C-alpha cells in the first residue's frame, strides 16, 4: 500500500511539473502551440512568444480550408486570467489582432434553410475586456470589404450577450453599439446606436438611435442630422427558413426639435 501511494504521488508530481512547464514557461508554451498546429490541418504559425499562463503573441498565422476559406493574421496578442476558469468564466483581458486577410469562398447559387437554435448555451461564461482588431480586409471573388478598426467589450453568459461597447470603423462608415441580446429564442434585442456615414462631395451624416425587438420583428429608430434633422423608422420581419424577409420603412424629413 505504501509503495502504491508513493507511485501515485510521483505520478501526480510529474503531471504537475509537466503542466507547469507547458503553461508557465515560454518553451513549454511554444511546444504546446506547435503540437496544436500539427493537429489542425491547414493551420500554420510562424513564431510565438510569451507564456500561455499570462499572455502570448502569435506571429504570421495562416489557415486554409479545402472549400476556399482562408485567413491570414500578421499578429495576435492575447492575455487572460486562468484562475477565473474555476468560476466557469473564460476571462480574456486583451485580444489584439493586427493585419487580417479573410478570403471567403464564392457564394453558391443553391439556397439552404437557416436553422436557429432555441438557446445559445456555452459550457463557460465568456468575458472579453478588450478586443481590438485593426486593418481587416475581407475578400470574396473580385470584391474587397475593408475595416479599419473593430473594438469591443462584451460578456456572454446564460442570460445572453451584454455589449459594453462595440466600435466599428471603415473608410466612410463608423458605428458604435452598446446594449444586450438575449440568449434564448426569439433573442430579444436592446441596442443603442451612434453612427456616421460619408459619400463623395457630400457632408457627413451623423445619427443616433436604437435597435429593439427580436428575431421575430426587429425595429430600427434612427435620428439623423441630414436636411436639418430627419428620422428613419424601419421594421424587419425575418423569414430565416426561406430567406424571404418583410421590410416596413417610414421616413420623416423635417426639422426635429
C-alpha positions as CSV (number, residue, x, y, z in Angstrom):
1,X,0.0,0.0,0.0
2,X,2.8,2.4,0.9
3,X,4.6,1.7,-2.4
4,X,1.3,2.3,-4.3
5,X,0.8,5.6,-2.6
6,X,4.5,6.6,-3.4
7,X,4.0,5.7,-7.1
8,X,0.7,7.6,-7.2
9,X,2.3,10.7,-5.6
10,X,5.2,10.5,-8.0
11,X,2.8,10.4,-11.0
12,X,0.8,13.3,-9.6
13,X,4.1,15.3,-9.1
14,X,5.2,14.5,-12.6
15,X,1.8,15.7,-14.0
16,X,2.1,18.9,-12.1
17,X,5.6,19.5,-13.3
18,X,4.6,18.8,-16.9
19,X,1.6,21.1,-16.7
20,X,3.7,23.8,-15.1
21,X,6.3,23.5,-17.9
22,X,3.6,23.7,-20.6
23,X,1.8,26.7,-19.1
24,X,4.4,28.7,-17.1
25,X,7.4,28.5,-19.4
26,X,7.9,30.0,-22.9
27,X,9.5,26.8,-24.2
28,X,6.6,24.7,-22.9
29,X,4.0,27.1,-24.3
30,X,5.8,27.1,-27.7
31,X,5.8,23.3,-27.7
32,X,2.1,23.2,-26.9
33,X,1.2,25.7,-29.7
34,X,3.4,23.6,-32.2
35,X,1.5,20.4,-31.3
36,X,-1.8,22.2,-31.7
37,X,-0.7,23.5,-35.1
38,X,0.3,20.0,-36.2
39,X,-3.1,18.7,-35.1
40,X,-5.1,21.2,-37.2
41,X,-4.8,20.6,-41.0
42,X,-4.2,23.8,-42.9
43,X,-3.0,25.8,-39.9
44,X,0.4,27.4,-39.6
45,X,2.0,29.8,-37.1
46,X,5.4,31.2,-37.9
47,X,6.5,32.3,-34.5
48,X,5.3,32.6,-30.9
49,X,6.5,34.4,-27.7
50,X,5.3,34.7,-24.2
51,X,3.6,32.2,-21.8
52,X,0.2,30.6,-22.1
53,X,-0.4,31.4,-18.4
54,X,-0.4,35.2,-18.6
55,X,-0.2,36.1,-22.3
56,X,1.2,35.1,-25.7
57,X,1.9,36.7,-29.1
58,X,1.5,34.7,-32.3
59,X,3.1,35.9,-35.5
60,X,2.0,35.3,-39.1
61,X,-0.8,32.9,-38.5
62,X,-2.5,31.3,-41.6
63,X,-5.4,28.9,-42.0
64,X,-6.9,27.5,-45.2
65,X,-9.8,25.1,-45.9
66,X,-10.4,23.0,-49.0
67,X,-13.5,24.9,-49.9
68,X,-11.5,28.2,-50.4
69,X,-11.9,29.8,-47.0
70,X,-8.6,31.3,-45.9
71,X,-7.4,33.6,-43.3
72,X,-4.0,35.1,-42.5
73,X,-3.1,37.3,-39.5
74,X,0.1,39.2,-39.1
75,X,0.0,39.3,-35.3
76,X,-2.2,38.2,-32.4
77,X,-1.5,39.2,-28.8
78,X,-3.7,37.8,-26.0
79,X,-3.8,37.8,-22.3
80,X,-6.2,36.1,-20.0
81,X,-6.9,35.3,-16.3
82,X,-6.7,31.4,-16.0
83,X,-7.9,31.2,-12.4
84,X,-11.3,32.6,-13.5
85,X,-11.9,29.2,-15.1
86,X,-12.6,28.0,-11.5
87,X,-15.6,30.3,-11.6
88,X,-16.7,28.8,-15.0
89,X,-15.6,32.0,-16.8
90,X,-13.2,32.4,-19.6
91,X,-11.8,35.9,-18.9
92,X,-9.9,37.5,-21.7
93,X,-8.1,40.6,-20.6
94,X,-6.7,41.5,-24.0
95,X,-7.2,40.2,-27.6
96,X,-5.2,42.4,-30.0
97,X,-5.3,41.4,-33.7
98,X,-3.5,43.2,-36.5
99,X,-3.5,42.9,-40.3
100,X,-6.1,40.3,-41.1
101,X,-6.9,39.0,-44.6
102,X,-10.0,36.9,-44.8
103,X,-10.9,35.2,-48.2
104,X,-14.4,33.8,-48.4
105,X,-15.4,31.1,-51.0
106,X,-17.5,32.1,-53.9
107,X,-21.2,32.2,-52.9
108,X,-23.2,29.2,-54.0
109,X,-26.4,29.5,-56.1
110,X,-28.2,26.9,-54.0
111,X,-30.2,28.2,-51.1
112,X,-30.4,26.4,-47.8
113,X,-32.7,26.9,-44.8
114,X,-31.2,28.6,-41.8
115,X,-31.8,26.7,-38.6
116,X,-32.0,28.9,-35.5
117,X,-31.2,27.3,-32.1
118,X,-33.6,27.6,-29.3
119,X,-30.8,28.8,-27.0
120,X,-27.2,29.8,-27.1
121,X,-25.5,27.9,-24.3
122,X,-21.8,27.7,-23.7
123,X,-20.0,25.5,-21.2
124,X,-18.4,28.6,-19.6
125,X,-19.2,32.3,-19.5
126,X,-17.0,34.4,-21.8
127,X,-15.8,37.8,-20.7
128,X,-14.0,39.9,-23.2
129,X,-12.5,43.0,-21.6
130,X,-10.7,44.4,-24.6
131,X,-10.9,43.3,-28.2
132,X,-9.2,45.3,-30.9
133,X,-8.8,44.3,-34.5
134,X,-7.0,46.6,-36.9
135,X,-6.7,46.5,-40.7
136,X,-9.1,43.8,-41.7
137,X,-9.7,43.0,-45.4
138,X,-12.5,40.6,-46.4
139,X,-12.3,39.3,-49.9
140,X,-14.9,37.4,-51.9
141,X,-14.3,37.0,-55.6
142,X,-13.4,40.4,-57.1
143,X,-14.9,42.3,-54.1
144,X,-13.0,43.6,-51.1
145,X,-14.5,45.0,-47.9
146,X,-12.0,46.9,-45.7
147,X,-12.4,47.5,-42.0
148,X,-10.0,50.0,-40.4
149,X,-10.8,49.1,-36.8
150,X,-13.1,46.9,-34.7
151,X,-13.2,47.2,-30.9
152,X,-15.4,45.5,-28.4
153,X,-16.0,45.0,-24.7
154,X,-18.6,42.2,-24.0
155,X,-19.7,39.3,-21.8
156,X,-21.6,36.2,-22.9
157,X,-23.4,34.1,-20.3
158,X,-26.6,32.1,-19.9
159,X,-28.6,35.3,-19.9
160,X,-27.2,36.4,-23.3
161,X,-24.8,38.9,-24.8
162,X,-24.0,42.1,-22.8
163,X,-22.3,44.5,-25.1
164,X,-20.4,47.1,-23.1
165,X,-19.2,48.8,-26.3
166,X,-18.6,48.0,-30.0
167,X,-16.8,50.4,-32.2
168,X,-16.6,49.6,-35.9
169,X,-14.9,51.9,-38.5
170,X,-14.2,51.6,-42.2
171,X,-13.1,54.4,-44.6
172,X,-16.6,56.0,-45.0
173,X,-18.7,54.5,-42.2
174,X,-18.4,54.4,-38.4
175,X,-20.7,52.6,-36.0
176,X,-20.9,52.3,-32.2
177,X,-23.2,50.0,-30.3
178,X,-24.0,49.1,-26.7
179,X,-26.8,47.1,-25.1
180,X,-27.9,43.4,-24.9
181,X,-29.1,40.4,-26.9
182,X,-30.9,37.6,-25.0
183,X,-29.6,34.0,-25.2
184,X,-33.0,32.3,-25.8
185,X,-35.2,32.4,-28.8
186,X,-36.6,34.8,-30.1
187,X,-33.4,36.6,-28.9
188,X,-34.7,39.9,-27.7
189,X,-32.5,42.8,-28.8
190,X,-32.0,46.1,-27.0
191,X,-29.2,48.2,-28.6
192,X,-28.3,51.8,-28.7
193,X,-26.5,53.1,-31.8
194,X,-24.3,56.0,-32.8
195,X,-23.0,56.2,-36.4
196,X,-21.8,58.3,-39.2
197,X,-21.6,57.9,-43.0
198,X,-19.9,59.8,-45.8
199,X,-20.3,59.9,-49.6
200,X,-18.1,61.8,-52.0
201,X,-18.8,65.5,-52.4
202,X,-21.5,65.4,-49.7
203,X,-21.5,66.5,-46.0
204,X,-21.0,63.7,-43.5
205,X,-24.3,62.4,-42.0
206,X,-24.4,61.6,-38.2
207,X,-27.0,59.6,-36.5
208,X,-28.1,58.1,-33.2
209,X,-30.9,55.7,-32.3
210,X,-31.9,52.2,-31.2
211,X,-32.5,48.7,-32.4
212,X,-35.1,46.8,-30.5
213,X,-37.4,43.8,-30.8
214,X,-36.3,40.3,-31.6
215,X,-35.7,37.9,-34.5
216,X,-39.5,37.8,-35.0
217,X,-39.5,41.5,-35.6
218,X,-36.6,43.9,-35.5
219,X,-37.3,47.7,-35.0
220,X,-34.9,50.4,-36.0
221,X,-35.4,54.0,-34.9
222,X,-32.7,56.4,-36.1
223,X,-32.3,60.2,-35.9
224,X,-30.0,61.9,-38.4
225,X,-28.7,65.4,-38.8
226,X,-29.4,65.2,-42.6
227,X,-31.5,68.0,-44.1
228,X,-31.8,69.9,-40.9
229,X,-32.9,66.9,-38.9
230,X,-34.5,63.6,-40.0
231,X,-35.9,60.4,-38.6
232,X,-35.9,57.0,-40.1
233,X,-38.0,54.1,-38.7
234,X,-37.9,50.6,-40.1
235,X,-39.1,47.2,-39.1
236,X,-37.8,43.9,-40.4
237,X,-39.8,40.6,-40.1
238,X,-37.2,37.9,-40.9
239,X,-38.1,34.6,-42.5
240,X,-34.9,32.7,-42.0
241,X,-36.4,29.4,-43.2
242,X,-36.9,30.6,-46.8
243,X,-34.6,33.7,-46.7
244,X,-37.6,35.9,-47.5
245,X,-37.9,39.0,-45.3
246,X,-40.5,41.7,-45.0
247,X,-39.5,45.3,-44.6
248,X,-41.5,48.3,-43.4
249,X,-40.0,51.8,-43.7
250,X,-41.1,55.2,-42.5
251,X,-39.1,58.4,-43.0
252,X,-39.6,61.9,-41.7
253,X,-37.7,64.6,-43.5
254,X,-38.3,67.7,-41.4
255,X,-36.6,69.7,-38.6
256,X,-36.7,67.8,-35.3
257,X,-36.7,69.9,-32.1
